[in-house]
Amino acid sequence: MGMDLTNVALNRERFSNVAWSSVLELAYKYGWKPAGTEPGAWVDPETGELDRQLSPDPDKWSGTYFSNDCQWVTEGDAAGIADALEHALKDTTFGNKELQKLSHFIAFCREGAFFIA
């Protein structure tokens, strides 16, 4: 099982559970302040209104980044992850493969909110 991410531009990223944890840990180390996720919901693309709640009661939602409940990482939180990872790229040496993956994920986050499935 892994983490499948889809952003508002309908672009996708995939991480193993270990890689996802490592990326968020790196972002945190470089200044990301997790806002917590929002519970998964279907939104009508034409009206922007909530169509159907997918996850548990929003009042009981934990805000986790580590489940596959279609929870949302907000646009601001995604930007915070991208900012922190950009700082990490300037300060840390990565192999070419890791550099490409992180750079691609930064661009993904810059496109806006995304959900985790």
ABEGO torsion letter per residue (X at the ends): XBBBBBBAAGBBBBBBAAAAAAAAAAAAAAGBBBAEBBBBBBBBAAAGBBABBABBBAAABAGBAABBAGBBBBAAAAAAAAAAAAAAAAABBBBAAAAAAAAAAAAAAAAEBBBBX
